[in-house]
Amino acid sequence: ESGTGPGQFNIAHNIATDKDGWVYVADRENQRIQVFDRNGKFETQWINMAKPCGLYIDKSGDQRVYVGELGVAIGPNSQAYGLGPRVTIMDIKGNVLAKLGDGPEGIEPGQFTAPHGVSVDSHGDIYVGEVAWTHSRRYANPPDEIRSLQKLVRKG
């Protein structure tokens, strides 16, 4: 159902499940992650996200949650603010553990424009897929499209 209330969506952009069957939805334009139990009952929401679009849950170990955020959000006064496109790493309760690429957008290694796809391999290396026509790149002169895949290697 479209809307802003609990269990309603404004562009459900991605979905993931944890090892217990709970469902997590990146509700992009409502700037949140919504969490539902295995029966589809709304349980909670994680707010203050900056247009989340990519979503991945590592079902091993601590079940870390990886959220690709566009970095542009609308505050309570309806003004846009930019935090920089990034991948936020959270625990399964929504507590922020780390942020990757929390700076200005870019196309250099470690910078993001529109992180839409996130995944983690068995070594803990993070893969981020991006597409950026629908975001800021359409306003470039001339308009262009960014498609990229980055691998961020875990050290240690």
C-alpha positions as CSV (number, residue, x, y, z in Angstrom):
1,E,0.0,0.0,0.0
2,S,1.3,3.5,-0.9
3,G,1.8,6.0,1.9
4,T,4.0,7.1,4.7
5,G,2.6,5.1,7.7
6,P,3.9,1.9,9.2
7,G,3.7,-0.9,6.6
8,Q,3.1,1.6,3.7
9,F,5.7,2.4,1.1
10,N,6.8,5.1,-1.2
11,I,9.0,3.3,-3.7
12,A,9.9,0.0,-2.1
13,H,13.4,-0.2,-3.7
14,N,14.9,-3.4,-2.3
15,I,14.1,-6.3,0.0
16,A,16.1,-8.8,2.0
17,T,15.5,-11.5,4.7
18,D,17.5,-12.5,7.7
19,K,18.2,-16.0,8.9
20,D,15.0,-16.0,11.0
21,G,12.8,-15.1,8.1
22,W,12.2,-11.5,9.0
23,V,11.8,-9.2,6.0
24,Y,13.6,-5.8,5.6
25,V,12.4,-3.4,2.9
26,A,14.3,-0.3,1.6
27,D,11.5,2.2,1.5
28,R,13.4,4.8,-0.6
29,E,11.3,7.9,-0.7
30,N,10.1,7.5,2.9
31,Q,13.9,7.4,3.8
32,R,13.7,4.3,6.0
33,I,14.1,0.6,6.3
34,Q,10.9,-1.2,7.4
35,V,11.1,-4.5,9.3
36,F,8.4,-7.2,9.2
37,D,8.2,-10.5,11.0
38,R,8.0,-13.7,9.0
39,N,4.2,-13.4,8.8
40,G,4.4,-9.9,7.3
41,K,3.4,-8.0,10.4
42,F,5.1,-4.6,10.7
43,E,7.5,-4.6,13.6
44,T,9.7,-1.5,13.4
45,Q,11.4,1.0,11.1
46,W,14.9,2.5,10.9
47,I,14.6,6.1,10.1
48,N,17.0,8.9,9.1
49,M,18.2,7.0,6.1
50,A,19.2,8.9,3.0
51,K,17.1,7.3,0.2
52,P,18.1,3.7,0.8
53,C,18.1,1.6,-2.3
54,G,20.6,-1.2,-2.0
55,L,20.0,-3.8,0.8
56,Y,21.9,-6.9,1.8
57,I,21.9,-9.0,5.0
58,D,24.9,-11.2,5.7
59,K,23.2,-14.3,7.2
60,S,26.3,-15.6,8.8
61,G,27.7,-14.6,12.1
62,D,26.5,-11.3,13.4
63,Q,24.0,-10.8,10.5
64,R,25.3,-7.4,9.4
65,V,23.0,-5.3,7.3
66,Y,24.4,-3.3,4.3
67,V,22.4,-0.4,3.0
68,G,23.3,1.5,-0.2
69,E,22.1,5.1,0.3
70,L,21.8,7.8,-2.4
71,G,23.0,10.4,0.1
72,V,20.3,13.0,-0.7
73,A,17.4,13.3,1.7
74,I,14.6,15.7,2.5
75,G,14.5,17.1,6.0
76,P,11.4,17.9,8.1
77,N,11.4,21.5,6.7
78,S,11.2,20.0,3.1
79,Q,14.7,21.1,2.3
80,A,17.2,18.8,0.6
81,Y,20.4,18.0,2.3
82,G,23.3,15.9,1.1
83,L,25.3,13.5,3.2
84,G,27.1,11.8,0.3
85,P,26.2,8.5,-1.3
86,R,27.4,5.6,0.8
87,V,27.0,2.1,2.1
88,T,26.0,2.0,5.7
89,I,26.8,-1.1,7.7
90,M,24.4,-1.8,10.6
91,D,23.7,-4.6,13.1
92,I,20.5,-6.5,12.8
93,K,18.8,-4.1,15.3
94,G,19.6,-1.0,13.1
95,N,22.6,0.3,15.0
96,V,25.2,1.9,12.7
97,L,28.5,0.2,12.8
98,A,30.3,1.9,9.9
99,K,29.9,4.0,6.8
100,L,31.7,3.5,3.5
101,G,32.1,6.4,1.1
102,D,30.5,9.1,3.3
103,G,31.8,12.0,1.2
104,P,31.0,13.7,-2.0
105,E,29.8,11.6,-4.9
106,G,32.3,10.5,-7.4
107,I,33.5,7.7,-9.7
108,E,36.9,7.1,-8.2
109,P,37.5,3.9,-6.1
110,G,35.8,4.2,-2.7
111,Q,33.4,6.9,-3.9
112,F,29.8,6.3,-4.9
113,T,27.2,8.0,-7.0
114,A,24.1,5.7,-6.5
115,P,24.8,2.4,-4.7
116,H,21.9,0.2,-5.7
117,G,23.3,-3.3,-5.3
118,V,25.3,-4.5,-2.3
119,S,26.6,-8.0,-1.6
120,V,29.3,-9.6,0.5
121,D,31.3,-12.7,-0.3
122,S,32.5,-15.5,2.0
123,H,35.8,-13.5,2.6
124,G,33.9,-10.4,3.8
125,D,34.7,-8.5,0.7
126,I,31.9,-6.0,-0.2
127,Y,30.6,-5.6,-3.8
128,V,28.7,-2.5,-4.7
129,G,26.8,-2.1,-8.0
130,E,25.7,1.4,-9.2
131,V,23.6,2.9,-11.8
132,A,23.2,6.6,-11.9
133,W,21.0,7.9,-14.8
134,T,18.0,8.4,-12.6
135,H,19.9,10.2,-9.9
136,S,22.2,13.1,-10.4
137,R,23.9,12.1,-13.7
138,R,20.9,13.1,-15.8
139,Y,21.5,16.7,-14.8
140,A,25.1,16.6,-16.1
141,N,26.0,18.5,-19.2
142,P,25.9,16.5,-21.3
143,P,23.7,14.0,-19.5
144,D,25.5,10.7,-18.9
145,E,25.0,7.3,-17.2
146,I,27.3,5.7,-14.7
147,R,27.3,1.9,-14.4
148,S,30.0,0.5,-12.1
149,L,30.9,-2.4,-9.9
150,Q,33.3,-1.9,-7.1
151,K,34.9,-4.5,-4.9
152,L,36.0,-3.3,-1.4
153,V,38.4,-5.8,0.0
154,R,38.4,-6.5,3.7
155,K,41.8,-6.2,5.3
156,G,43.1,-8.4,8.1
